[in-house]
């Protein structure tokens, strides 16, 4: 019998108990007409219960005989009351209760509950997130499991529902499918429903049929469980921290305990069940029992190493143009190879995402797809079962932010993470683009943190760098971003790490632990120091961290993010900041507000610059008593004296000035400027998106074009030299402690000392020992908390090198990889689905709650 039916019967028995009390009371009060009516209803209700039990358990079931006796007794008592035979109230009560106790005992012990469990996948390719739970339920003799694929729609550009899809016919042939039209939730009311879509109406690309939104499903089940359609290599996107379905489901399955911290505080912790991922169950099972490849694949795979090429939605949306160039580069790397087979499996929603969100790029994608197919470059995989494909492949190449990475990880197959910026083979000095990531506006240039979390030292501050020490066991992830030397020690500030490092004599002397309330990538965005204080500025963390290098105290200054950080159309923007006198100034990226924090007392003030319009603060620079502010929006440079409150705006730009990256948007002026340099008379402005350098006369306010005598590159050399801006001024001190300026060409990774007055530019070489760098290259290793083990594409480890087995650094180690990925998932032995099923059934029996309101069956009385 269904659990809900048994609860209904148990609740009705309780109502019979209450009715017996009323019958006794009515007889005692000589109101026999009430007692007669109640006995009639008791008899009718018992008959209905008997019918329900016979329908479920069959004719002749033991409880039914007790119910028949109860009906006979009710009839006899009914007749005796009509004939006024003087039967006592106690006698009636005892006789009814004696039989009812037998019925109650029989219902409790003789009727066994069968749970009905419904699985509602919408994408056949995502069925692996539910399959092992279904297998456990299907094998459970006390459960009836139904797989009911539900329809979904592609969204039109205006977000209305577009093309209808139903993938029930694409499910594995060993899975019995029930069509959604023949499974009526309002009638079946399954005890448990499993879903793998958490978005309801919140997805911009697709939508399940609104009838199957979680808020609707919740009406028809005791337990609604969301199982993620993805697995993770250690991180989770912000978009997964709070989805619409989380509010309505009873439980959310998570991969392990560590992922609880990724979820929004609105989600109760008891909803989060760290029981592993059914996706791992399936891929482990298939790798242990390799499936037969499709006939049309066999010839292409024979005698070759098969590389799974993953093109994800996240990678495409990040920078669509680079994504497409990367696809083209990968295709060319594999073309004509006799030892390698490229198996290309696009994300199942990739093309619909192009149609709905990147329509202008869809023709280029279609052309690349046609090129791949017509030239027979490999296998184009559109099969619904990705796990079979993984089992048949030897290695992974693609983005890091994909479930597929973790599935290759848990099965011990090599993972090569592609860099979408790279679309050429590395040249001799392309390592410069990756090692030299940038220089800071105020710095001594003695210390540089490079990829691999290595610290390099230039003893004279002359850009001649040598290896100093390693900062982290992880090879990447921007764990540390900046180093300051104070009183003979080097203090290394975190980007993603949760501590400050104190370095002395080429080793970590001490780690200063920090309370960091963010588990995702991007805790901190910058660091600055004043005297003996370090200030570490948030990006996703909730507080500024202040560290006193003298007394080694850590303080947290909170409440500034709502002004200092803003999300604008999906982009997180951080305001400009600087040290002005005894204050740390933090600008708003939205308007003219500035937070002023006294660096000694931590007292916080909120100031307003008082500009005519709200430009937002991109960067701030100090020149004497003044703070100069470059805007996020609009071609206005502001000169502000925080002490007097006087602000002057410079907006009369040369007629030919424009932002060069805004083709087709008239008047567009976002991020026009990036950095400033000063002398006694002028302010020199280096552009961000602007098409020229500017010079401002401090006295007259006149703004004119300034032409650097040095011919600067206007675009990066290649993808190894990735840069958002061509370059910027940096401020340094000479031997006499006088200000001097350099220009760091990010496009070239070169430094030029600049005599501003005479417009003389002199290159200062930045030097590393390439052999030393190569010796420190990580190869296959633990990348970060968010990518457990892999090899990342760079100038020393190219895709071509990976195919040839010529990766620099550590060689692939299968056991090390499996150990790393098993550390971040519960039930990594392939038993997640069974554990989830056992938990849900046990919890349901403990819960003892009935979905149906008593009003549904009170009609019996």
Buried (B, 14 or more C-beta within 10 A) or exposed (E): BBBBBBBBBBBBBEBBBEBBEEBBBBBEEEEBEBBBBBBEBBBBBBBBBBEBBBEBBEEEBEBBBBBEBBBEBBEEBBEBBEEEEEBEBEEBBEBBBEBBEBBBEBBEEEBEBBBBBBBBBBBBBBBBBBBBBBBBBBEBEEBBBBBBBBBBBBBEEEEEBBEEBBBBEBBBEEBEBBEBEEBEBEEBBBBBBBBBBBBBEEBEBBBBBEEBBBBBBBEBBBBBBBBBBBBBBBBBEBEBBBBBBBBBBBBBBBBBEBBBBBBEEEBEEEBBBBBBBBBBBBBBBBBEEEEEBBEEBEEBBEEBBBBBBBBBBBBBBEEBEBBBBBBBBBBBBBBEBEEBBBBBBBBBBBBBBBBBBBEEBBEBBEEBBEBBEEEEBBBBBEBBBBBBBBBBBBBBBBBBBBBBBBBBBBBBBBBBBBBBBBBBBBEEEBBBBBBBBEBBBBBEBBBBBBBBBBBBBBEEBEBBBEBBBBBBEBBBBBBBBBBBBBEEBBBBBBBBBBBBBBBEEEEBEEEBEBEBBBBBBBBBBBBBBBEEBBBBBBBBBBBBBBBEBEEEEBEBBEEBBEBBBBEEEEEBBBBBBBBBEEBBBBBBBBBBBBBBBEBEEEEBEEBEBEBEEBBBBBBBBBBEEBBBBBBBBBBBBBBBBBEEEEBBBBBEBEEEBBBEEBEEEEEBBBBBBBBBBBBEEBBBBBBBBBBBBBBBEBEEEEBBBBEBEBEBBEEBBBBBBBBEBBBBBBBBEEEEEEEBBBBBBBBBBBBBBBEBEEEEBEBBEBEBEBEEBEEBBBBBBBBBBBBBBBBBBBBBBBBEBBBEEEBBBBEBBEEBBBBBBBEBBBBBEBBBBBBBBBBBBEBBEEEEEBBBEEEEBEEBB
